[in-house]
């Protein structure tokens, strides 16, 4: 059968499996799978000639937007079932409600941003203080311990040691 025949057979088998069943010509999808599997290269060629869905001719890559949906033929604003505002007062009230909600969300975001910035500043300050305490080291008295704390080593000429 050869490498090219095997490649053609695998390509056609995958093409049959992935093809949309409603677009396949002449036989059903399961029948085409059986034909390509059993008859190998002959079935693959038969699929290409008689079963493969015809590709749509596209021509140039872009011919402009006609505005109509290809499936339904309606433009966006002519589409059946599309909501159309009929009461200007209700539409104005809705827009007012949307603006108020947007403003409330902006205020909430501003408060959250300020709280986050304050928290980050506190964390930076704590890190600076920790670095400063580490930099000072054991030579200086630790302001966080009580005098006579057992965890602190005693001085070398301490008479109690």
Secondary structure, DSSP 8 states (H G I E B T S, - for coil): -HHHHHHHHHHHHHHHHHS-GGG--SS-HHHHHHHHHHHHHHHHHHIIIIIS-------SS-----SB-TTT--BTTT-TT------HHHHHHHHHHHHHHHHHHHHHHHHHHHHHHHHHHHHHHHHHHHHHHHHHGGGS--TTS-TT-TTS---TT-TT-
